[in-house]
Structure formats: C-alpha cells, structure tokens
Amino acid sequence: MRIPSLLIALPVLGASAWAQQDSHFYLQLGEGAVFSEDASGVPGGTIGFDPGFSLGLAFGYEHYLNERWSIAPEVELFYQYFTVDEDDLPAIPSAVEDDAKTFAVMFNGTLDWHVTKQFSWYVGGGVGWADVIKYDAWDSGNLAINDSSGIAGQVRGGLGFNLGGSYDFRFGVRYFKTEPVDIEDQITGEVDELDVGQFSVEATFRWSF
C-alpha cells in the first residue's frame, strides 16, 4: 500500500510547494545591446546608427496572483548609449561628435506567466521621463537641439529562469522611445524632427528578498 500512497502524495506535495510562492521585493540589474532605428528627414538625409549598449537598475515588488501568474510594478533607472554610423556622419556638415545617449527614470509594470517553478514568460511596459536626450551630431555648428528631455515609453518581453533560491536570470528584448526632439538650423530657422526608437537585446539578473 505504501507505493500507491506515495504516488498520490507526490503530486499533492508538488502542488503545495508550487502554491507556496511568496510575493517579494527585488533588485534587478540588466545590460543589453542597443540597435537604433535610422533617422530620416533630418539634416544629412537618412542617417544610420552603430550598435551601442544599455544599462538598467530597477527596484520592484512581485505580487503573485496565483501559482501561475504574478504582476510586478517597479521603478527603473535606464541608460543607453550608441553612435551615429561613421559612414553617415560626414553627411551632417556641422557634426563634430557622434555620441547619442539617453538617461530616463521609468515606471514599469510586468506580467509573468510561470510555466514551471523554474521557467516563466514575461511581458511589460512603462512610461517615464528622459532627463537626458542627446544627439551630439545635430547639436554643433549651426545646428541645435531644442529639447534635451521629454516623455519616454517602452515595452519588454522575454524568458525568466530561476537560478535557485532568490536569484533569477531573465533574457529578453526591449523597445524604447522618447518623444521626438527638434533640430533647429540657427541660420535659416528651419526646424526638423528627430523621431527614432531603439531595440535592445538584454540579459538581466534579479535578487529577490
């Protein structure tokens, strides 16, 4: 009788362990590779960008709705850096530097689907304020960027993997975009709009407590 009893007990114990997921706070650190959309209709014509990198630091709270689903509001500090394509830079007559960078404070929400205790899929998004929006190639000589800050938004998705205990690894993609910035020709007074977004492929480590 012991064998049938064990066979019955194991699924019950497994279900009980599955249900014992606790809501918790977490700190999250991520790094990614950034790929920007091309800029069009700007001084220089259509301008491409070389890949760059991104860094994110987040503090959040993961709340389990049930054994399968959890939601997590968080605050994130996000920084990204990339450069104008060196082949396209000469097309911008007044360009001196090729740096492009953004620093933003984001307020995010994430939904996780816990397929097993180890694996989960996640999707999320957020809005925030980009305190730094710099495109140096269009901010020199007779060109000037009028807006160096603005509203930002993003969407994210990917796969999560529990490394054991309080540590998780997450791998996913992000699309990030700030509101358009205006480039003014200070000689002619002409204003063009720079409206581009960036994709990131990123790896993230999370510590829960």
MILO-486646 format. One record per residue (C-alpha): residue in one letter; chain; x, y, z. Coordinates in steps of 0.05 Angstrom, whole numbers, plus 5000, padded with zeros to 4 digits. Layout:
{rest: a | kette: A | xx: X | yy: Y | zz: Z} .
...
This chain:
{rest: m | kette: A | xx: 5000 | yy: 5000 | zz: 5000} .
{rest: r | kette: A | xx: 5059 | yy: 5046 | zz: 5010} .
{rest: i | kette: A | xx: 5075 | yy: 5054 | zz: 4936} .
{rest: p | kette: A | xx: 5005 | yy: 5077 | zz: 4915} .
{rest: s | kette: A | xx: 5003 | yy: 5123 | zz: 4975} .
{rest: l | kette: A | xx: 5069 | yy: 5155 | zz: 4955} .
{rest: l | kette: A | xx: 5045 | yy: 5163 | zz: 4883} .
{rest: i | kette: A | xx: 4985 | yy: 5201 | zz: 4909} .
{rest: a | kette: A | xx: 5026 | yy: 5242 | zz: 4959} .
{rest: l | kette: A | xx: 5079 | yy: 5266 | zz: 4910} .
{rest: p | kette: A | xx: 5032 | yy: 5307 | zz: 4865} .
{rest: v | kette: A | xx: 4998 | yy: 5336 | zz: 4927} .
{rest: l | kette: A | xx: 5065 | yy: 5356 | zz: 4956} .
{rest: g | kette: A | xx: 5086 | yy: 5385 | zz: 4889} .
{rest: a | kette: A | xx: 5023 | yy: 5426 | zz: 4883} .
{rest: s | kette: A | xx: 5032 | yy: 5450 | zz: 4955} .
{rest: a | kette: A | xx: 5104 | yy: 5472 | zz: 4941} .
{rest: w | kette: A | xx: 5082 | yy: 5506 | zz: 4876} .
{rest: a | kette: A | xx: 5030 | yy: 5545 | zz: 4914} .
{rest: q | kette: A | xx: 5079 | yy: 5570 | zz: 4966} .
{rest: q | kette: A | xx: 5108 | yy: 5624 | zz: 4921} .
{rest: d | kette: A | xx: 5111 | yy: 5687 | zz: 4963} .
{rest: s | kette: A | xx: 5105 | yy: 5759 | zz: 4940} .
{rest: h | kette: A | xx: 5171 | yy: 5796 | zz: 4949} .
{rest: f | kette: A | xx: 5213 | yy: 5857 | zz: 4934} .
{rest: y | kette: A | xx: 5271 | yy: 5853 | zz: 4885} .
{rest: l | kette: A | xx: 5331 | yy: 5889 | zz: 4857} .
{rest: q | kette: A | xx: 5346 | yy: 5879 | zz: 4783} .
{rest: l | kette: A | xx: 5408 | yy: 5896 | zz: 4742} .
{rest: g | kette: A | xx: 5409 | yy: 5889 | zz: 4666} .
{rest: e | kette: A | xx: 5455 | yy: 5902 | zz: 4608} .
{rest: g | kette: A | xx: 5438 | yy: 5900 | zz: 4534} .
{rest: a | kette: A | xx: 5459 | yy: 5912 | zz: 4463} .
{rest: v | kette: A | xx: 5424 | yy: 5972 | zz: 4431} .
{rest: f | kette: A | xx: 5403 | yy: 5978 | zz: 4358} .
{rest: s | kette: A | xx: 5372 | yy: 6044 | zz: 4337} .
{rest: e | kette: A | xx: 5324 | yy: 6058 | zz: 4281} .
{rest: d | kette: A | xx: 5350 | yy: 6102 | zz: 4225} .
{rest: a | kette: A | xx: 5335 | yy: 6177 | zz: 4228} .
{rest: s | kette: A | xx: 5302 | yy: 6205 | zz: 4166} .
{rest: g | kette: A | xx: 5282 | yy: 6275 | zz: 4146} .
{rest: v | kette: A | xx: 5338 | yy: 6306 | zz: 4187} .
{rest: p | kette: A | xx: 5398 | yy: 6348 | zz: 4167} .
{rest: g | kette: A | xx: 5442 | yy: 6300 | zz: 4128} .
{rest: g | kette: A | xx: 5383 | yy: 6260 | zz: 4099} .
{rest: t | kette: A | xx: 5374 | yy: 6188 | zz: 4124} .
{rest: i | kette: A | xx: 5425 | yy: 6174 | zz: 4179} .
{rest: g | kette: A | xx: 5440 | yy: 6106 | zz: 4210} .
{rest: f | kette: A | xx: 5469 | yy: 6089 | zz: 4277} .
{rest: d | kette: A | xx: 5521 | yy: 6039 | zz: 4302} .
{rest: p | kette: A | xx: 5501 | yy: 5990 | zz: 4357} .
{rest: g | kette: A | xx: 5511 | yy: 6011 | zz: 4429} .
{rest: f | kette: A | xx: 5495 | yy: 5987 | zz: 4499} .
{rest: s | kette: A | xx: 5443 | yy: 5997 | zz: 4553} .
{rest: l | kette: A | xx: 5443 | yy: 5991 | zz: 4629} .
{rest: g | kette: A | xx: 5383 | yy: 5985 | zz: 4674} .
{rest: l | kette: A | xx: 5375 | yy: 5984 | zz: 4750} .
{rest: a | kette: A | xx: 5305 | yy: 5970 | zz: 4778} .
{rest: f | kette: A | xx: 5271 | yy: 5963 | zz: 4846} .
{rest: g | kette: A | xx: 5204 | yy: 5929 | zz: 4847} .
{rest: y | kette: A | xx: 5153 | yy: 5885 | zz: 4882} .
{rest: e | kette: A | xx: 5129 | yy: 5819 | zz: 4851} .
{rest: h | kette: A | xx: 5059 | yy: 5800 | zz: 4874} .
{rest: y | kette: A | xx: 5033 | yy: 5730 | zz: 4860} .
{rest: l | kette: A | xx: 4960 | yy: 5729 | zz: 4837} .
{rest: n | kette: A | xx: 4961 | yy: 5653 | zz: 4839} .
{rest: e | kette: A | xx: 5011 | yy: 5597 | zz: 4827} .
{rest: r | kette: A | xx: 5016 | yy: 5614 | zz: 4752} .
{rest: w | kette: A | xx: 5012 | yy: 5690 | zz: 4747} .
{rest: s | kette: A | xx: 5047 | yy: 5748 | zz: 4780} .
{rest: i | kette: A | xx: 5050 | yy: 5823 | zz: 4769} .
{rest: a | kette: A | xx: 5107 | yy: 5870 | zz: 4786} .
{rest: p | kette: A | xx: 5106 | yy: 5946 | zz: 4790} .
{rest: e | kette: A | xx: 5176 | yy: 5975 | zz: 4790} .
{rest: v | kette: A | xx: 5218 | yy: 6038 | zz: 4785} .
{rest: e | kette: A | xx: 5277 | yy: 6034 | zz: 4737} .
{rest: l | kette: A | xx: 5337 | yy: 6077 | zz: 4721} .
{rest: f | kette: A | xx: 5354 | yy: 6066 | zz: 4648} .
{rest: y | kette: A | xx: 5414 | yy: 6090 | zz: 4607} .
{rest: q | kette: A | xx: 5432 | yy: 6076 | zz: 4535} .
{rest: y | kette: A | xx: 5490 | yy: 6098 | zz: 4491} .
{rest: f | kette: A | xx: 5502 | yy: 6090 | zz: 4416} .
{rest: t | kette: A | xx: 5535 | yy: 6129 | zz: 4360} .
{rest: v | kette: A | xx: 5520 | yy: 6155 | zz: 4291} .
{rest: d | kette: A | xx: 5544 | yy: 6109 | zz: 4236} .
{rest: e | kette: A | xx: 5614 | yy: 6132 | zz: 4217} .
{rest: d | kette: A | xx: 5597 | yy: 6126 | zz: 4143} .
{rest: d | kette: A | xx: 5538 | yy: 6172 | zz: 4151} .
{rest: l | kette: A | xx: 5569 | yy: 6224 | zz: 4197} .
{rest: p | kette: A | xx: 5602 | yy: 6264 | zz: 4140} .
{rest: a | kette: A | xx: 5532 | yy: 6277 | zz: 4112} .
{rest: i | kette: A | xx: 5518 | yy: 6322 | zz: 4171} .
{rest: p | kette: A | xx: 5562 | yy: 6383 | zz: 4153} .
{rest: s | kette: A | xx: 5566 | yy: 6412 | zz: 4223} .
{rest: a | kette: A | xx: 5576 | yy: 6346 | zz: 4260} .
{rest: v | kette: A | xx: 5635 | yy: 6343 | zz: 4308} .
{rest: e | kette: A | xx: 5616 | yy: 6287 | zz: 4356} .
{rest: d | kette: A | xx: 5577 | yy: 6224 | zz: 4341} .
{rest: d | kette: A | xx: 5550 | yy: 6207 | zz: 4411} .
{rest: a | kette: A | xx: 5477 | yy: 6192 | zz: 4424} .
{rest: k | kette: A | xx: 5453 | yy: 6177 | zz: 4495} .
{rest: t | kette: A | xx: 5391 | yy: 6176 | zz: 4539} .
{rest: f | kette: A | xx: 5381 | yy: 6172 | zz: 4614} .
{rest: a | kette: A | xx: 5310 | yy: 6161 | zz: 4639} .
{rest: v | kette: A | xx: 5270 | yy: 6144 | zz: 4701} .
{rest: m | kette: A | xx: 5217 | yy: 6093 | zz: 4682} .
{rest: f | kette: A | xx: 5155 | yy: 6068 | zz: 4719} .
{rest: n | kette: A | xx: 5142 | yy: 5998 | zz: 4694} .
{rest: g | kette: A | xx: 5092 | yy: 5941 | zz: 4701} .
{rest: t | kette: A | xx: 5107 | yy: 5868 | zz: 4685} .
{rest: l | kette: A | xx: 5063 | yy: 5807 | zz: 4679} .
{rest: d | kette: A | xx: 5096 | yy: 5739 | zz: 4688} .
{rest: w | kette: A | xx: 5067 | yy: 5671 | zz: 4668} .
{rest: h | kette: A | xx: 5102 | yy: 5618 | zz: 4709} .
{rest: v | kette: A | xx: 5103 | yy: 5557 | zz: 4664} .
{rest: t | kette: A | xx: 5141 | yy: 5517 | zz: 4717} .
{rest: k | kette: A | xx: 5176 | yy: 5535 | zz: 4782} .
{rest: q | kette: A | xx: 5239 | yy: 5548 | zz: 4742} .
{rest: f | kette: A | xx: 5213 | yy: 5579 | zz: 4677} .
{rest: s | kette: A | xx: 5168 | yy: 5639 | zz: 4662} .
{rest: w | kette: A | xx: 5150 | yy: 5684 | zz: 4604} .
{rest: y | kette: A | xx: 5142 | yy: 5758 | zz: 4617} .
{rest: v | kette: A | xx: 5114 | yy: 5819 | zz: 4582} .
{rest: g | kette: A | xx: 5111 | yy: 5890 | zz: 4606} .
{rest: g | kette: A | xx: 5116 | yy: 5963 | zz: 4591} .
{rest: g | kette: A | xx: 5128 | yy: 6030 | zz: 4623} .
{rest: v | kette: A | xx: 5127 | yy: 6105 | zz: 4617} .
{rest: g | kette: A | xx: 5174 | yy: 6156 | zz: 4648} .
{rest: w | kette: A | xx: 5216 | yy: 6218 | zz: 4639} .
{rest: a | kette: A | xx: 5281 | yy: 6222 | zz: 4600} .
{rest: d | kette: A | xx: 5322 | yy: 6275 | zz: 4634} .
{rest: v | kette: A | xx: 5378 | yy: 6269 | zz: 4583} .
{rest: i | kette: A | xx: 5366 | yy: 6262 | zz: 4508} .
{rest: k | kette: A | xx: 5429 | yy: 6277 | zz: 4469} .
{rest: y | kette: A | xx: 5446 | yy: 6271 | zz: 4395} .
{rest: d | kette: A | xx: 5512 | yy: 6308 | zz: 4390} .
{rest: a | kette: A | xx: 5517 | yy: 6303 | zz: 4315} .
{rest: w | kette: A | xx: 5459 | yy: 6351 | zz: 4308} .
{rest: d | kette: A | xx: 5479 | yy: 6396 | zz: 4366} .
{rest: s | kette: A | xx: 5540 | yy: 6432 | zz: 4339} .
{rest: g | kette: A | xx: 5558 | yy: 6486 | zz: 4289} .
{rest: n | kette: A | xx: 5495 | yy: 6519 | zz: 4263} .
{rest: l | kette: A | xx: 5450 | yy: 6462 | zz: 4288} .
{rest: a | kette: A | xx: 5420 | yy: 6459 | zz: 4357} .
{rest: i | kette: A | xx: 5373 | yy: 6410 | zz: 4392} .
{rest: n | kette: A | xx: 5319 | yy: 6449 | zz: 4427} .
{rest: d | kette: A | xx: 5294 | yy: 6393 | zz: 4472} .
{rest: s | kette: A | xx: 5342 | yy: 6355 | zz: 4517} .
{rest: s | kette: A | xx: 5289 | yy: 6320 | zz: 4559} .
{rest: g | kette: A | xx: 5219 | yy: 6291 | zz: 4549} .
{rest: i | kette: A | xx: 5170 | yy: 6235 | zz: 4559} .
{rest: a | kette: A | xx: 5194 | yy: 6164 | zz: 4546} .
{rest: g | kette: A | xx: 5158 | yy: 6097 | zz: 4536} .
{rest: q | kette: A | xx: 5178 | yy: 6025 | zz: 4528} .
{rest: v | kette: A | xx: 5153 | yy: 5953 | zz: 4520} .
{rest: r | kette: A | xx: 5191 | yy: 5890 | zz: 4541} .
{rest: g | kette: A | xx: 5184 | yy: 5815 | zz: 4536} .
{rest: g | kette: A | xx: 5225 | yy: 5752 | zz: 4547} .
{rest: l | kette: A | xx: 5240 | yy: 5689 | zz: 4586} .
{rest: g | kette: A | xx: 5256 | yy: 5683 | zz: 4660} .
{rest: f | kette: A | xx: 5295 | yy: 5627 | zz: 4694} .
{rest: n | kette: A | xx: 5302 | yy: 5615 | zz: 4768} .
{rest: l | kette: A | xx: 5375 | yy: 5600 | zz: 4786} .
{rest: g | kette: A | xx: 5356 | yy: 5574 | zz: 4854} .
{rest: g | kette: A | xx: 5332 | yy: 5608 | zz: 4917} .
{rest: s | kette: A | xx: 5327 | yy: 5684 | zz: 4910} .
{rest: y | kette: A | xx: 5364 | yy: 5692 | zz: 4844} .
{rest: d | kette: A | xx: 5335 | yy: 5696 | zz: 4774} .
{rest: f | kette: A | xx: 5363 | yy: 5706 | zz: 4704} .
{rest: r | kette: A | xx: 5320 | yy: 5739 | zz: 4651} .
{rest: f | kette: A | xx: 5334 | yy: 5745 | zz: 4577} .
{rest: g | kette: A | xx: 5291 | yy: 5788 | zz: 4532} .
{rest: v | kette: A | xx: 5281 | yy: 5846 | zz: 4485} .
{rest: r | kette: A | xx: 5261 | yy: 5919 | zz: 4496} .
{rest: y | kette: A | xx: 5235 | yy: 5974 | zz: 4451} .
{rest: f | kette: A | xx: 5248 | yy: 6043 | zz: 4480} .
{rest: k | kette: A | xx: 5229 | yy: 6111 | zz: 4452} .
{rest: t | kette: A | xx: 5229 | yy: 6183 | zz: 4474} .
{rest: e | kette: A | xx: 5184 | yy: 6237 | zz: 4447} .
{rest: p | kette: A | xx: 5213 | yy: 6269 | zz: 4383} .
{rest: v | kette: A | xx: 5265 | yy: 6324 | zz: 4390} .
{rest: d | kette: A | xx: 5271 | yy: 6386 | zz: 4347} .
{rest: i | kette: A | xx: 5334 | yy: 6403 | zz: 4309} .
{rest: e | kette: A | xx: 5339 | yy: 6477 | zz: 4292} .
{rest: d | kette: A | xx: 5383 | yy: 6508 | zz: 4239} .
{rest: q | kette: A | xx: 5402 | yy: 6572 | zz: 4275} .
{rest: i | kette: A | xx: 5419 | yy: 6607 | zz: 4210} .
{rest: t | kette: A | xx: 5357 | yy: 6593 | zz: 4169} .
{rest: g | kette: A | xx: 5309 | yy: 6580 | zz: 4227} .
{rest: e | kette: A | xx: 5287 | yy: 6514 | zz: 4195} .
{rest: v | kette: A | xx: 5266 | yy: 6460 | zz: 4245} .
{rest: d | kette: A | xx: 5268 | yy: 6385 | zz: 4232} .
{rest: e | kette: A | xx: 5242 | yy: 6330 | zz: 4277} .
{rest: l | kette: A | xx: 5286 | yy: 6272 | zz: 4300} .
{rest: d | kette: A | xx: 5239 | yy: 6214 | zz: 4316} .
{rest: v | kette: A | xx: 5273 | yy: 6147 | zz: 4328} .
{rest: g | kette: A | xx: 5266 | yy: 6088 | zz: 4376} .
{rest: q | kette: A | xx: 5316 | yy: 6035 | zz: 4398} .
{rest: f | kette: A | xx: 5313 | yy: 5959 | zz: 4406} .
{rest: s | kette: A | xx: 5354 | yy: 5925 | zz: 4460} .
{rest: v | kette: A | xx: 5371 | yy: 5851 | zz: 4469} .
{rest: e | kette: A | xx: 5386 | yy: 5846 | zz: 4543} .
{rest: a | kette: A | xx: 5405 | yy: 5799 | zz: 4599} .
{rest: t | kette: A | xx: 5381 | yy: 5814 | zz: 4670} .
{rest: f | kette: A | xx: 5397 | yy: 5787 | zz: 4739} .
{rest: r | kette: A | xx: 5347 | yy: 5793 | zz: 4795} .
{rest: w | kette: A | xx: 5355 | yy: 5786 | zz: 4870} .
{rest: s | kette: A | xx: 5291 | yy: 5776 | zz: 4910} .
{rest: f | kette: A | xx: 5283 | yy: 5790 | zz: 4984} .
